[in-house]
Amino acid sequence: MTDKQTFNQEFGEYGEDIASRFCCKQNFKIIKRNYRCRFGEIDIIAQQGNTLHFIEVKNRSRDLIPGRYAVNANKQRHIRQSAQNYLLQNDLANECLVSFDVIEITDGQIEFLENCFY
């Protein structure tokens, strides 16, 4: 891996750590981090009440466009397919509500965009 790739990976993991702590403070129970399947990856799967939240984390510095814009239609499709795979694997397809969320971190400021796509 190049130095830039290593930095980007570490920066992303740092953002996921911040997002996980934020979720815990908001009374979410973290079920899984970095869930991977053939359709893609989900950064955080968390539960609050009867709702499973599939959360994409975008950690950015001030000079870039907001992270939410990186969760385009293609990324949303991969997240939905991965979430469906997770629900089927764990026999949860009819057991809970689902929310697709983005946690955007910009220079340490957190914005939680709940249920921002379907």
PyMOL commands that set and color helices and strands:
alter all, ss='L'
color gray80, all
select helices_A, chain A and resi 3-25+67-70+73-89
alter helices_A, ss='H'
color red, helices_A
select strands_A, chain A and resi 29-37+40-48+51-60+97-106+109-117
alter strands_A, ss='S'
color yellow, strands_A
deselect
rebuild
show_as cartoon
